[in-house]
């Protein structure tokens, strides 16, 4: 038996630990932040968090106004800023639908209020947002963007804002996301659907949400008479949800967080309407191909037709070469403005302005391809860092851009995009490398394309060098880069602010001095690039001993996977292959004390081979890493982490060169 005093002490300690681990109690009263919220300095469940959602409430319900249903979305949000970086939560963006020419059906934002609460000398100071801090702009022909900034936000501020969206799109309910890039203490979602509407409601995510279903009612006044409709009430609550943090190995963390989607399957009004609204991708294909601003626009000729003919482009026999020539002519006329879109401006306007979105450029490219006698087709997609296309319910609202499919033969298609300013045919920016993109063709069935599967990056490097007795390596590095690897190097140099600074960073990273450096194919429209570098590198020397890393240029300096645990999957940008061959001539009279043993490491979708040899005074090192798998579920994280941990350790190997006796 435990002594009574010890039991009391243990119970007291446990209680204290529980109290210390508890977060702030959720406060559901708006306009009245508690002292606990105002004095909060960190979030117990995530002490690294720069801000936290204290409370986020969303309600969705229908009302019958002027003979039509309208959906009301009401949002109430309270946040706490914990660190200087957390002040970013004071900048808020709201996207809503409003066609630039058709105003019969639209959405609008109303009732926007925002307040900052600060404790100053022990007193609560409230600062309300002025209307001048709200801006509205058009994103494209269908979408508007409202942006606002909450004033007087600093570390310690509690922010509250509320607004509602009124929508005529009663058959299209917005997705609800329980999590975001900062932790969420409390969130709830109330969804009320009239009995005449039938939705398929889907909940996904890794955390447990509290759920409750019930019945309610609403009043409908039509022709002076009031009718009661029953409603289906769905209620979801999330508590202490972890942050969903995007990193270099996940494109859109919200894809794996908790969310609720509702897709209309039918409207059934007794004695009046009985219609299924289940949409298929074939329906969307047809809708887009019949749209004047999309499918019908593709078949138009371009304003550059005369120039295409004058340049002899239609006479080029090889269609791939012909398509490349069309692109090169277009690139002289229009440059990408760094924006992605689904709809585009007129060709005349694009050429006049000399710049445009990827959609602007893609429409013009397809028109030019037609003038050159090449068939093309749009391939619709959702950009990787905006989320995946849902598998369960087709919907046009999830598409936000498209790329161009170029038919080089009747059965062979390559892809191109207006944003691929560093790439080539079949070499797209990683943001567009989605596994589900849909190609559509007039009067033909659309089909799915895996753009990620066709992408790869290859780098093959040869280093030929000499080591002298003072420990100085002098040599030449030659790298041949293809496809995504070449595009990535072009992008690196295009974005570099200063070439001298870029060279300096390379020297610092690899511990070398660069004597000469050149790039072949840097400004060419090509899938290839060559990097040439003459360098020197100083090794550690102790008497007659020289210590060196046989890679010279270390391929993996440290494992990219440092966390002990991970709840999100690993998503690589594309398949990769990296080869390194080192040929190092040793100084006369020197030999290697011990040659590292060959190593082969294998993981599903990943292989590395390292072999080191000494022959006739030459030390050779061969390294090859291949990554053929681009997606690893979080359950395989530990295996992947171990693979790269071991690889990084092996890349640190030091060998000893000693003078022969």
Protein Blocks (a to p, Z undefined) as FASTA:
>chain_A
ZZfklmmmmmmmmmmmmmmmpccdddfbghiacfklmmpcbdfklmkbgbdcfbdcdddd
dddeehiacdddddddddddfbfklmmmmpccddddddfklmkbccddehiacdddddee
hiacdddddfklpccddfblmbccdddddehiaehiacddddddddfblmbccdddfbdf
bdcfbdcddddddfkbccddddedjbdcddddddddddddeehiacdddddddddddehi
acddddfkbfblmlmmccdddddfbdcdehiaccdfbdcfklmmmmmmmpmklmmmmmpc
cfklmmmmmnommmpmblmlmmmmmmmmmmmmpccehiacfbdcdfklmmmnopacfklm
mmmmmmmmmmnopacdddddddfklopcdfklgcfklpgbdcddddfbfkbccdddfklm
mbcehiacfklmcfbdcdddehiacddddfklmgccdddddddddddfkopacddddddd
ehjlmmmmmmmmmmpmbfklmmmmmmmmnopacfbdcdehklpccfbdcddddddddddd
ehjaccddfklpafblbafblbfbdcbdcddfbdcdddddddddddehiacfbacddddd
ddehiacddddddeehiacdddddddfbfbdcfklmmmmmmmmmmmmmmmmpccdddddZ
Z
